[in-house]
Amino acid sequence: MASLVQFLPLFPFFFLISFSVSHGPFLPKAIILPVNKDPSTFQYVTQLYMGANHLAPIKLVVNLGGSFLWADCGLTSDSSSQKLVPCNSLKCSMAKANGCTNDNKICGLKSENPFTRLAATGELAQDMFAVEFIDELKTGSVASIHEFLFSCTSSTLLQGLARGAKGMLGLGNSRIALPSQLSDTFGFQRKFAICLSSSNGAIISGESPYLSLLSHDVSRSMLYTPLISSRDGVLEEYYINVKSLKINGNKLSLNTSLLTMDGGGHGGTKISTISPFTTMKTSIYKTFVESYGRFGFSMGLTKVEPIAPFGLCFSTKVEGLNVPSIDLVLQSEMVKWRIYESNSMVKVSDEVMCLGFLDGGVNQKASIVIGGHQLEDNLLEFNLGTSMLGFTSSLAMVETSCSDFMFTKDSSVFDT
C-alpha cells in the first residue's frame, strides 16, 4: 500500500483562503477536498491531482458507497509514474480483483457507472495522487500519495457523468477506497466526513480539526448511530438501522420488517450520493406520501398537480408557510435524524414546491435510500474503525452550512 508522503509546493488553484507550505516532520491531521454540485445532473464532483512528473487535475463524481477510484484510461495513461498491478499480487488481492487481463498478467477490476448501469473490466493501476491537508495550525499544504491504487477503465463508462468528470471517486468501506488508502498512508483513524451543499461542500478524511473550519462548533449537536453490516460481513456501502418514520411526531404504520436488512441483503436504509433524492420502496412510499399530504393539509398547505419526478406538490402562495417535519427514528426514540423543510422540499418554480422523496419501485434493494438533497447541509462523519455514523441534521439550525468551509472561488471544480 502507499506509504511515502511527500510535501509539495502549493499551486494557485488549491483550496483554502490562506496557506502555509509545511516543512515540518509531522504527518497531516486530515485531508480536505472541495465538492461542487453539478446543476444539470445533480451529481457531486470533486477534484484530485495525479502524476509524478506533472500534477494534472482530474474531476471525479463522488460515490459514497463506491469500492475504489476508477478513471478513464485515456486520461491517465500519459503519466510516466503510472504502473499496472500484476495479477496474483498482494495489492491485487486487497482490491478483490475480478480476475486477470492482458494474457493473465494484469490484475482486472470491474468498474461500474451507477447512473447508466454500464460496467467494464479495467486494469488495477497505481500512480501518485496529490491532496491538500490540514495541519494542527489549521493551514493548508499539499501531500502526495505514492502508489495510490485505482482502476484504469474504458471511456465508455463516462456516459452520464457530470460535465468534465473523468471517473468516480469511491468512499466505501473497502481496502482500496480513498478513506482506507489515506489512513494507511498518513496513519490517522479510518474515518471521514462529508458535508454537501447545493453549491460548495467538502470531503474530509482523518482527525477532526475540520469542525473548527465551520463558522459554528457543531460537535455538541452531533448524534451517533451504528453503521450496520450484512450477516456475512462488512458492507462496503453505508446502511443505518431506521426503526420507524414519523411525520410531525406521529409514527407511520409500516411493515417494519422492510426496515431491517434480511439475509439476502435486501431492506434496510442506505445513504447514497448517487440518488439525487431519497427513494422509498413502493409500499413505504405510498404510506409516507399519503400521511405527509394529510398533515400538510392540516397545516394549511394546498396540494397542486404533481410535477415529475415528484409525487406530491404544494402551492407556495401561502403566507407563513410551514411544512411537516420528518423524523427517521434510529436505535431509540431519543436518537432521531430530523429532516427539516430545506431538505424535505424542492422548489420547482416560484409557485410550486414538491416533496423531495420518490417512489423507488417494488424491486428497490434497500427499502429507503437517503439521497443527496436530504444530505445537503448535514455534516456526516463515517467512522469505519468503530462502525458508527455521526450526523448533525440541518446545519441551518445552528446558523451555519456546508458552504461555510472556507474555500476560495478558485476551488470550484467547474472553473478549471
C-alpha positions as CSV (number, residue, x, y, z in Angstrom):
1,M,0.0,0.0,0.0
2,A,1.0,3.6,-0.5
3,S,3.5,4.6,2.2
4,L,5.7,7.5,1.1
5,V,4.5,11.0,1.9
6,Q,6.0,13.9,0.1
7,F,5.2,17.6,0.8
8,L,4.8,19.6,-2.4
9,P,4.7,23.4,-3.1
10,L,1.2,24.9,-3.4
11,F,-0.4,25.9,-6.7
12,P,-2.7,28.8,-7.1
13,F,-5.7,26.6,-7.7
14,F,-5.7,24.9,-4.3
15,F,-8.4,25.3,-1.9
16,L,-8.2,27.3,1.4
17,I,-8.1,31.1,1.7
18,S,-4.7,31.1,3.4
19,F,-1.9,28.6,3.0
20,S,1.5,27.9,4.5
21,V,3.8,25.4,3.0
22,S,4.8,22.9,5.6
23,H,8.4,21.8,6.0
24,G,7.9,20.1,9.4
25,P,8.4,16.4,10.1
26,F,4.8,15.7,11.1
27,L,2.1,13.9,9.2
28,P,-1.1,15.7,8.3
29,K,-4.1,15.6,10.7
30,A,-6.6,15.4,7.9
31,I,-7.1,15.9,4.2
32,I,-9.9,18.1,2.6
33,L,-11.4,18.0,-0.9
34,P,-13.8,20.6,-2.2
35,V,-17.1,19.3,-3.6
36,N,-19.4,21.1,-6.0
37,K,-22.8,20.1,-7.2
38,D,-23.3,19.9,-10.9
39,P,-26.5,21.8,-11.7
40,S,-27.6,19.7,-14.6
41,T,-27.0,16.2,-13.3
42,F,-27.3,16.8,-9.5
43,Q,-24.1,14.9,-9.1
44,Y,-21.4,15.8,-6.6
45,V,-18.0,16.4,-8.1
46,T,-14.6,16.8,-6.6
47,Q,-11.0,17.1,-7.9
48,L,-7.7,15.4,-7.2
49,Y,-4.3,15.8,-8.9
50,M,-2.3,12.9,-10.2
51,G,1.1,12.1,-11.9
52,A,4.7,12.4,-10.6
53,N,6.1,14.3,-13.5
54,H,3.1,16.8,-13.8
55,L,0.3,17.2,-11.4
56,A,-2.8,17.0,-13.7
57,P,-6.2,17.8,-12.3
58,I,-8.8,15.1,-12.6
59,K,-12.5,15.7,-11.8
60,L,-14.4,12.8,-10.3
61,V,-18.0,12.2,-9.4
62,V,-18.3,11.3,-5.7
63,N,-19.8,7.8,-4.9
64,L,-20.2,7.4,-1.2
65,G,-20.5,3.6,-1.5
66,G,-18.0,3.1,-4.2
67,S,-15.3,0.5,-3.6
68,F,-12.5,2.4,-5.3
69,L,-11.5,5.2,-7.7
70,W,-11.9,4.5,-11.4
71,A,-10.9,6.8,-14.2
72,D,-10.7,6.9,-18.0
73,C,-7.5,5.2,-19.2
74,G,-7.2,7.7,-22.0
75,L,-6.7,10.4,-19.4
76,T,-4.3,8.7,-17.1
77,S,-2.1,6.7,-19.5
78,D,0.3,9.7,-20.2
79,S,1.6,9.6,-16.6
80,S,5.1,8.3,-16.5
81,S,4.7,7.2,-12.9
82,Q,1.6,5.1,-13.6
83,K,2.2,1.3,-13.3
84,L,-0.2,-1.6,-13.7
85,V,-0.5,-4.1,-10.8
86,P,0.4,-7.7,-11.6
87,C,-2.1,-10.4,-11.2
88,N,-1.9,-12.6,-8.1
89,S,-0.1,-9.9,-6.2
90,L,-0.9,-8.7,-2.6
91,K,-2.3,-5.5,-4.0
92,C,-4.5,-7.4,-6.4
93,S,-5.8,-9.5,-3.5
94,M,-6.5,-6.4,-1.5
95,A,-8.6,-5.0,-4.4
96,K,-10.7,-8.1,-4.5
97,A,-9.9,-8.5,-8.2
98,N,-12.3,-10.0,-10.8
99,G,-9.6,-12.0,-12.5
100,C,-6.7,-11.1,-14.7
101,T,-6.4,-9.3,-18.1
102,N,-3.8,-8.9,-20.7
103,D,-2.8,-12.6,-21.1
104,N,-3.5,-13.2,-17.4
105,K,-0.7,-10.8,-16.3
106,I,-2.5,-7.7,-15.1
107,C,-5.0,-7.5,-12.2
108,G,-8.5,-6.9,-13.5
109,L,-11.1,-4.9,-11.7
110,K,-14.7,-4.5,-12.6
111,S,-15.8,-0.8,-12.6
112,E,-19.5,0.3,-12.8
113,N,-21.2,3.5,-13.7
114,P,-24.3,3.5,-11.3
115,F,-26.1,6.1,-13.4
116,T,-26.1,4.2,-16.6
117,R,-25.6,0.7,-15.0
118,L,-22.8,0.1,-17.6
119,A,-19.9,-1.9,-16.3
120,A,-16.4,-2.8,-17.7
121,T,-13.4,-4.6,-16.5
122,G,-10.4,-2.3,-16.1
123,E,-6.9,-2.7,-15.1
124,L,-5.7,-2.1,-11.5
125,A,-3.1,0.6,-11.6
126,Q,-1.1,2.7,-9.2
127,D,0.1,6.3,-9.5
128,M,0.9,9.4,-7.4
129,F,-2.1,11.4,-6.3
130,A,-1.9,14.8,-4.5
131,V,-4.4,16.0,-1.9
132,E,-4.5,19.1,0.4
133,F,-4.1,18.5,4.1
134,I,-4.9,20.3,7.3
135,D,-2.2,20.5,9.9
136,E,-2.5,21.3,13.6
137,L,-2.3,25.0,12.8
138,K,-5.3,24.8,10.5
139,T,-3.3,25.8,7.5
140,G,-3.1,24.0,4.1
141,S,-0.3,22.3,2.3
142,V,-0.2,19.6,-0.3
143,A,0.9,16.0,0.2
144,S,1.3,13.3,-2.4
145,I,0.4,9.7,-2.0
146,H,2.7,7.4,-3.9
147,E,1.3,4.2,-5.4
148,F,-2.3,5.1,-5.0
149,L,-4.4,2.2,-6.3
150,F,-7.2,2.8,-8.8
151,S,-8.9,1.2,-11.7
152,C,-7.9,2.4,-15.2
153,T,-11.0,1.7,-17.3
154,S,-12.8,2.4,-20.6
155,S,-14.0,5.9,-21.6
156,T,-17.4,4.3,-22.4
157,L,-18.2,4.4,-18.7
158,L,-18.1,8.2,-18.7
159,Q,-21.5,8.4,-20.3
160,G,-24.0,10.1,-17.9
161,L,-21.3,11.6,-15.7
162,A,-21.3,15.4,-14.9
163,R,-19.5,17.7,-17.4
164,G,-15.8,17.2,-17.3
165,A,-15.8,14.2,-15.0
166,K,-13.2,11.6,-15.9
167,G,-14.3,8.9,-13.4
168,M,-15.7,8.3,-10.0
169,L,-14.2,8.6,-6.5
170,G,-15.3,5.7,-4.2
171,L,-15.6,6.4,-0.5
172,G,-16.9,2.9,0.5
173,N,-15.7,0.7,3.3
174,S,-13.1,-1.2,1.2
175,R,-9.3,-1.7,1.4
176,I,-8.6,0.5,-1.7
177,A,-11.3,3.2,-1.4
178,L,-10.0,6.7,-0.7
179,P,-10.5,6.7,3.1
180,S,-8.6,3.4,3.7
181,Q,-5.7,4.4,1.4
182,L,-5.4,7.8,3.1
183,S,-5.5,6.1,6.5
184,D,-2.8,3.6,5.5
185,T,-0.6,6.4,4.1
186,F,-1.0,9.1,6.8
187,G,-1.6,6.9,9.8
188,F,-4.8,8.5,11.0
189,Q,-8.0,6.8,12.0
190,R,-10.2,5.2,9.3
191,K,-12.9,7.9,9.3
192,F,-14.1,10.6,7.0
193,A,-16.8,13.2,6.8
194,I,-18.9,14.6,4.0
195,C,-20.6,18.0,4.0
196,L,-22.6,18.5,0.8
197,S,-24.5,21.5,-0.4
198,S,-26.3,22.9,-3.4
199,S,-23.1,24.9,-4.2
200,N,-19.8,24.2,-2.4
201,G,-19.1,21.5,0.2
202,A,-16.3,19.2,1.3
203,I,-15.0,15.7,1.9
204,I,-12.7,15.5,4.9
205,S,-10.7,12.4,6.0
206,G,-8.7,11.9,9.1
207,E,-8.9,13.6,12.5
208,S,-11.5,16.3,13.3
209,P,-9.9,19.8,13.3
210,Y,-12.3,20.4,10.3
211,L,-15.1,21.1,12.8
212,S,-13.4,24.4,13.5
213,L,-13.4,25.3,9.8
214,L,-17.1,25.9,10.1
215,S,-18.4,29.2,11.5
216,H,-20.1,27.3,14.4
217,D,-18.9,24.4,16.6
218,V,-21.3,21.6,15.6
219,S,-19.6,18.9,17.7
220,R,-22.1,19.2,20.5
221,S,-25.1,18.8,18.2
222,M,-23.9,15.6,16.6
223,L,-25.8,12.3,17.3
224,Y,-24.4,8.9,16.6
225,T,-25.9,5.6,15.3
226,P,-24.3,2.3,14.3
227,L,-23.4,1.5,10.7
228,I,-24.9,-1.9,10.1
229,S,-23.3,-4.9,8.4
230,S,-24.8,-7.8,6.4
231,R,-24.9,-11.2,8.0
232,D,-21.9,-12.4,6.1
233,G,-19.6,-9.5,6.9
234,V,-18.8,-5.8,6.4
235,L,-20.8,-3.8,3.8
236,E,-18.9,-1.6,1.5
237,E,-21.9,0.7,1.2
238,Y,-23.3,2.5,4.2
239,Y,-26.5,1.4,5.9
240,I,-28.1,2.6,9.1
241,N,-30.9,1.0,11.2
242,V,-34.1,3.1,10.9
243,K,-36.7,1.7,13.3
244,S,-39.6,3.9,12.3
245,L,-40.7,7.0,10.4
246,K,-42.5,10.0,12.0
247,I,-44.3,12.9,10.5
248,N,-44.9,15.8,12.9
249,G,-44.1,13.4,15.7
250,N,-46.6,10.8,14.6
251,K,-45.3,7.3,13.8
252,L,-46.3,5.9,10.5
253,S,-48.0,2.5,10.3
254,L,-45.5,0.5,8.2
255,N,-44.4,-3.1,7.7
256,T,-41.3,-2.7,10.0
257,S,-39.7,-5.9,8.6
258,L,-38.9,-3.9,5.5
259,L,-36.8,-1.6,7.5
260,T,-34.5,-4.4,8.6
261,M,-32.0,-5.9,6.2
262,D,-32.7,-9.6,5.5
263,G,-30.1,-12.4,5.0
264,G,-30.0,-11.7,1.2
265,G,-29.0,-8.0,1.7
266,H,-32.5,-6.6,0.9
267,G,-34.2,-4.0,3.0
268,G,-32.6,-1.5,5.4
269,T,-31.8,2.2,4.9
270,K,-28.8,3.1,2.7
271,I,-27.1,6.5,2.5
272,S,-26.2,7.5,-1.1
273,T,-24.7,10.4,-3.1
274,I,-25.8,8.7,-6.3
275,S,-29.5,9.2,-5.9
276,P,-30.3,12.9,-6.0
277,F,-33.4,12.5,-3.8
278,T,-34.5,10.0,-1.2
279,T,-36.3,7.0,-2.7
280,M,-38.5,4.5,-0.9
281,K,-39.8,1.1,-1.7
282,T,-43.3,1.5,-3.1
283,S,-45.3,0.2,-0.1
284,I,-43.4,2.6,2.3
285,Y,-43.6,5.5,-0.2
286,K,-47.4,5.2,-0.5
287,T,-48.0,5.4,3.2
288,F,-45.4,8.1,3.6
289,V,-46.8,10.4,0.9
290,E,-50.5,9.9,2.0
291,S,-49.6,10.8,5.6
292,Y,-47.5,13.7,4.6
293,G,-50.2,15.1,2.4
294,R,-52.7,14.7,5.2
295,F,-50.5,16.5,7.8
296,G,-49.7,19.2,5.2
297,F,-53.4,19.9,4.6
298,S,-54.0,20.2,8.4
299,M,-51.2,22.9,8.4
300,G,-52.8,24.9,5.7
301,L,-50.9,23.6,2.6
302,T,-52.7,23.4,-0.7
303,K,-52.0,20.4,-3.0
304,V,-51.3,21.1,-6.7
305,E,-50.8,18.9,-9.7
306,P,-47.6,16.9,-9.1
307,I,-44.6,17.8,-11.3
308,A,-42.4,14.8,-12.4
309,P,-40.5,13.2,-10.9
310,F,-42.2,14.2,-7.7
311,G,-45.5,12.6,-6.5
312,L,-46.7,15.3,-4.1
313,C,-46.5,19.1,-4.6
314,F,-47.9,22.2,-2.9
315,S,-48.7,25.8,-3.7
316,T,-46.3,28.3,-2.3
317,K,-49.0,31.1,-2.4
318,V,-49.5,30.8,1.4
319,E,-48.3,33.3,3.9
320,G,-46.4,32.0,6.9
321,L,-45.8,28.7,5.1
322,N,-44.9,25.8,7.4
323,V,-44.4,22.1,6.4
324,P,-44.5,18.9,8.4
325,S,-41.2,17.7,10.0
326,I,-39.9,14.2,9.2
327,D,-38.0,12.0,11.7
328,L,-36.0,8.9,10.9
329,V,-36.1,7.2,14.3
330,L,-32.9,5.2,14.8
331,Q,-31.8,2.9,17.7
332,S,-34.1,4.6,20.2
333,E,-36.8,7.3,20.4
334,M,-34.0,9.6,21.7
335,V,-31.9,9.3,18.5
336,K,-33.7,10.8,15.5
337,W,-32.4,12.2,12.2
338,R,-34.8,15.1,11.7
339,I,-35.4,16.3,8.1
340,Y,-36.4,20.0,8.0
341,E,-38.1,21.9,5.2
342,S,-34.8,22.8,3.4
343,N,-34.1,19.1,3.0
344,S,-37.6,17.8,2.6
345,M,-39.0,20.2,0.0
346,V,-37.8,21.1,-3.5
347,K,-38.7,24.4,-5.1
348,V,-39.6,23.7,-8.7
349,S,-41.0,27.1,-9.6
350,D,-42.0,30.4,-7.9
351,E,-45.4,29.0,-7.3
352,V,-44.8,25.3,-6.5
353,M,-42.7,23.2,-4.1
354,C,-42.6,19.4,-4.1
355,L,-41.8,16.8,-1.5
356,G,-38.3,15.6,-2.4
357,F,-39.0,11.9,-1.9
358,L,-39.6,9.5,-4.8
359,D,-41.1,6.1,-5.4
360,G,-38.2,3.7,-5.8
361,G,-40.4,0.9,-7.1
362,V,-41.2,-2.6,-5.7
363,N,-37.8,-4.0,-6.5
364,Q,-35.6,-1.4,-4.9
365,K,-33.0,-3.4,-2.9
366,A,-32.8,-1.1,0.0
367,S,-36.2,-0.1,1.5
368,I,-35.0,3.5,1.8
369,V,-32.2,5.2,0.0
370,I,-31.3,8.6,1.6
371,G,-30.3,10.8,-1.4
372,G,-28.3,13.9,-2.0
373,H,-30.9,16.5,-1.4
374,Q,-31.6,15.2,2.1
375,L,-27.9,15.1,2.9
376,E,-27.1,18.7,1.9
377,D,-26.0,20.9,4.8
378,N,-25.9,17.9,7.1
379,L,-22.4,17.0,8.4
380,L,-22.0,13.2,8.3
381,E,-19.0,11.5,9.9
382,F,-18.3,7.9,9.0
383,N,-16.0,6.2,11.5
384,L,-15.0,2.9,9.9
385,G,-13.0,1.8,12.9
386,T,-15.9,1.9,15.3
387,S,-18.7,1.4,12.6
388,M,-20.5,4.5,13.7
389,L,-22.1,7.4,11.9
390,G,-22.2,10.8,13.4
391,F,-24.7,13.3,12.0
392,T,-26.0,16.8,12.7
393,S,-29.3,17.2,10.9
394,S,-29.6,20.6,9.2
395,L,-26.7,22.9,10.0
396,A,-29.1,25.8,9.4
397,M,-30.4,25.1,12.9
398,V,-27.0,26.2,14.3
399,E,-26.7,29.1,11.8
400,T,-24.0,27.6,9.5
401,S,-23.9,25.5,6.3
402,C,-21.6,23.2,4.4
403,S,-20.7,26.1,2.1
404,D,-19.1,27.8,5.1
405,F,-16.0,25.6,4.7
406,M,-13.6,28.3,3.8
407,F,-12.9,27.7,0.1
408,T,-12.0,30.4,-2.4
409,K,-13.7,30.9,-5.7
410,D,-10.7,29.1,-7.3
411,S,-11.7,25.9,-5.5
412,S,-14.6,25.3,-7.8
413,V,-14.0,22.1,-9.7
414,F,-16.0,23.5,-12.6
415,D,-13.7,26.5,-13.2
416,T,-10.6,24.6,-14.2
